[in-house]
């Protein structure tokens, strides 16, 4: 059961609950997820900011500045290969911008209520 009081990150809260109850959580690398959200960069930033705020409210989530400095180059490079495979290399600059928005918002959102 999801925590209905949370407006965002309720799935992550549920996973933490399931683990605390002794359930195992698995990873299926062949699985893919398609999100139906069509965000602008600003809208995506707001969502990531709110998600980080929510995560910080129910667990010790405080990504450091290295999340941006190390995480961003690492993530955008890993984003490149699927784009190349799918013939969508022209999307890479946009992906880079969205990743930067995601990591910056996560960093700032987790510290908002401190």
C-alpha positions as CSV (number, residue, x, y, z in Angstrom):
1,X,0.0,0.0,0.0
2,X,1.3,3.4,-1.0
3,X,1.4,6.2,1.5
4,X,-1.4,8.4,0.3
5,X,-0.1,11.4,2.2
6,X,2.9,11.6,-0.2
7,X,2.3,13.5,-3.5
8,X,5.6,12.2,-5.0
9,X,8.1,9.4,-4.4
10,X,5.4,7.2,-2.9
11,X,6.9,4.2,-4.8
12,X,10.3,4.7,-3.2
13,X,8.7,5.1,0.2
14,X,6.9,1.8,-0.4
15,X,10.1,0.0,-1.4
16,X,11.8,1.1,1.8
17,X,8.7,-0.2,3.7
18,X,8.8,-3.6,1.8
19,X,12.5,-4.0,2.6
20,X,11.9,-3.2,6.3
21,X,9.2,-5.9,6.3
22,X,11.7,-8.5,5.0
23,X,10.7,-8.5,1.4
24,X,13.4,-8.6,-1.3
25,X,13.5,-6.1,-4.1
26,X,15.0,-7.2,-7.4
27,X,16.5,-5.5,-10.4
28,X,15.5,-6.6,-13.9
29,X,18.0,-5.0,-16.3
30,X,16.0,-6.2,-19.3
31,X,12.9,-4.3,-18.1
32,X,12.2,-0.8,-19.5
33,X,9.9,1.9,-18.2
34,X,8.2,4.5,-20.3
35,X,7.0,7.6,-18.4
36,X,4.3,9.5,-20.1
37,X,5.3,12.9,-18.7
38,X,6.2,15.6,-21.2
39,X,8.1,18.0,-19.1
40,X,9.8,21.2,-20.0
41,X,13.3,21.6,-18.5
42,X,11.8,23.9,-15.8
43,X,8.9,21.5,-15.1
44,X,11.3,18.6,-14.8
45,X,13.5,20.6,-12.5
46,X,10.4,21.3,-10.3
47,X,9.5,17.7,-10.2
48,X,13.0,16.5,-9.3
49,X,13.2,19.2,-6.6
50,X,9.9,18.1,-5.0
51,X,10.9,14.4,-5.3
52,X,14.2,15.2,-3.5
53,X,12.3,17.1,-0.8
54,X,10.0,14.1,-0.3
55,X,12.9,11.6,-0.2
56,X,14.7,13.8,2.4
57,X,11.5,13.9,4.5
58,X,11.3,10.1,5.0
59,X,14.9,9.0,4.8
60,X,18.4,10.3,5.1
61,X,18.7,11.6,1.5
62,X,21.3,14.3,1.1
63,X,23.2,14.0,-2.2
64,X,26.5,15.8,-2.1
65,X,27.9,18.3,-4.6
66,X,29.7,15.3,-6.2
67,X,26.3,14.2,-7.3
68,X,26.5,17.0,-9.8
69,X,30.2,17.2,-10.4
70,X,30.8,13.5,-10.9
71,X,27.3,12.2,-11.5
72,X,26.4,14.5,-14.4
73,X,29.3,13.6,-16.7
74,X,28.8,9.9,-15.8
75,X,25.1,9.9,-16.5
76,X,25.2,11.9,-19.8
77,X,27.9,9.5,-21.1
78,X,25.8,6.5,-20.2
79,X,22.8,8.2,-21.9
80,X,24.7,8.5,-25.1
81,X,24.9,4.8,-26.1
82,X,21.1,4.2,-26.1
83,X,20.6,7.3,-28.1
84,X,23.3,6.2,-30.6
85,X,21.7,2.7,-30.8
86,X,18.3,4.2,-31.5
87,X,19.5,6.8,-34.0
88,X,18.6,9.7,-31.7
89,X,22.0,11.3,-31.2
90,X,20.5,14.7,-32.0
91,X,18.6,14.5,-28.7
92,X,21.8,14.3,-26.7
93,X,22.2,18.1,-25.9
94,X,18.6,18.1,-24.6
95,X,19.3,15.0,-22.5
96,X,22.4,16.7,-21.1
97,X,20.4,19.7,-20.1
98,X,17.7,17.5,-18.5
99,X,20.3,15.5,-16.5
100,X,21.8,18.7,-15.2
101,X,18.4,20.0,-14.1
102,X,17.7,16.6,-12.5
103,X,20.9,16.5,-10.5
104,X,20.9,20.2,-9.5
105,X,17.3,20.0,-8.4
106,X,18.0,16.8,-6.4
107,X,20.9,18.5,-4.6
108,X,18.9,21.7,-3.8
109,X,15.6,20.0,-3.1
110,X,17.1,17.6,-0.5
111,X,18.5,20.7,1.4
112,X,15.4,22.9,1.1
113,X,13.9,22.2,4.5
114,X,17.2,22.1,6.5
